[in-house]
């Protein structure tokens, strides 16, 4: 089940879009800064790019980057990663077309 979608300005951590579908109530601005920080850190320590997924006990976070934006999906672990990647790609494509 899809829980949240964030679109974050890369490098500054500014949340420009957040959609909550279910799950816990969290401060989207604070959390998007945290997620952006993790992405920036992963770019610094990895030779081949930033983080792609992060797994918590019950939640999976998928990252995608297009232009200067980071797209992040939070979903339950019963969601297939390939399906989530397709959703992430569709979201980034649609967002870039509209805005």
N, C-alpha and C positions, 0 to 999 in steps of 0.2 A: 504494500500500500504506500502510495506517495504521501509524504508528510509535509514537506516544505520545498519551496524553490526560492533561491536567492540569486539576484544578479548584482554583482559587486564591482565597483570601479577598481581595476587592478592598480596596485601600488599605494593606494590611499585607504582602501577598505571601506569606502562609502557605499552603503546599500542604496541602490537606485530602484530596486524592485524586490518585494517579498510577497509571496503568496503562501498562506498557511492552509493546509487541507485537513490536518489532524495532528495529534501529538500534543506535547507540552507547550505551554505559553512561555515564550522567551522574548527578550528584547532583541528585535531583529537588527538594530544598529550595532549593538554590542557584539552580538554573535557573528554578524557579517565581518566585523573588524577582526575577530578571532580567526574566522575561516580564511580571510585574506592573509593574515599573518602567517598561518600555517602554510599557505600556498607559497608566499614569498620565501619563507625559510626553506621549503623543499626545493625551490629553484636554486637557492644558494648552495645547498649541499649536494645536489644531484648533478651529474654530468650530462644527463640526457633530458632534463626538463623538470617540471614540477610534479606535485602529487596528482594522482588520478583517482584514487579511492581511499577512504578511511573507514575502518570498521569499528563500531562500538559494540557493546553487548547485544543490542537489539536494533540498532540503526546503522545503515550504510550511507555514507556520503560520497557522491560522485562529483568530480570536478571536471569542468571543461573551460577552455579559453578561446575566445574569438575577439579579434581586435584588441581593445584595451579593457575588456570585461571578463570577469570570472563568473561562470554559471555553475551553480551548486544545487544538487538535488539531494534531499534527505528522504530515504525510504526504508521500509522494513526489510529485513534480510530475506524475506520470502520472494521479493521481487528479483527477477533475473537481471544480471548486470547488462547483458546485451540489450534487453528491452529498455532499461534505464538510459543507456548510452543513446539509443534512438530518440527517446524523449528529450534528452539533453540537446541533441543535435537539432531537433525540430524547434525547441524553445529558442535556441540561439539564432537559428535562421529566421524564425518569425520575428523575434525581437529586433534584429538588425534590419529587416525589411521595413518594419513599422517605424522604428526610431533611428 
